[in-house]
């Protein structure tokens, strides 16, 4: 799990390959159900305990 240190602004904006604007920001796990977030299993995944480093690869494009 990660926590921000101090009062840093953890937001970012970028553009996708199709020039669509994306905005990224930290969301508390208990608020993920209010957001359209991908991968869709992430809320359940983050709510469980993990040890070590895990590499997740997923593709949920429609």
C-alpha positions in Angstrom: 0.0 0.0 0.0 1.1 3.5 -0.6 0.5 6.8 1.2 1.3 10.3 -0.1 4.1 12.1 1.8 3.3 15.7 2.8 0.8 17.6 0.7 1.9 16.6 -2.8 -0.6 16.9 -5.6 -0.9 13.4 -7.2 -2.8 14.3 -10.3 -1.7 14.2 -13.9 -3.0 14.7 -17.4 -2.0 13.1 -20.6 -3.3 12.4 -24.1 -4.0 8.9 -25.4 -2.9 7.7 -28.9 -6.2 8.9 -30.2 -5.7 12.4 -28.7 -8.4 11.8 -26.0 -7.5 13.6 -22.7 -6.9 11.4 -19.7 -6.8 12.7 -16.1 -5.2 10.5 -13.5 -5.5 11.0 -9.7 -5.3 9.0 -6.5 -8.7 7.6 -5.3 -9.2 5.9 -1.9 -10.0 2.2 -2.3 -13.4 2.5 -0.6 -14.4 5.1 -3.3 -13.4 3.1 -6.3 -17.0 1.9 -6.8 -18.0 5.5 -7.5 -15.5 5.7 -10.4 -15.1 4.0 -13.8 -11.8 2.4 -13.2 -9.7 -0.2 -15.0 -8.9 -2.9 -14.6 -12.3 -3.6 -13.3 -11.1 -6.2 -10.7 -8.7 -3.7 -9.1 -11.0 -2.7 -6.1 -11.3 -6.3 -5.0 -7.6 -6.9 -5.7 -6.5 -3.9 -3.7 -8.7 -4.9 -0.8 -6.9 -8.2 -0.3 -3.5 -8.7 1.3 -0.4 -9.0 -0.9 3.3 -9.7 -0.3 6.1 -8.8 -2.6 6.0 -7.3 -6.0 3.4 -8.3 -8.5 3.2 -7.5 -12.2 -0.3 -7.2 -13.6 -1.0 -7.2 -17.3 -4.6 -6.8 -18.5 -6.4 -5.6 -21.6 -10.1 -4.6 -21.1 -10.5 -2.6 -24.3 -13.9 -2.8 -25.8 
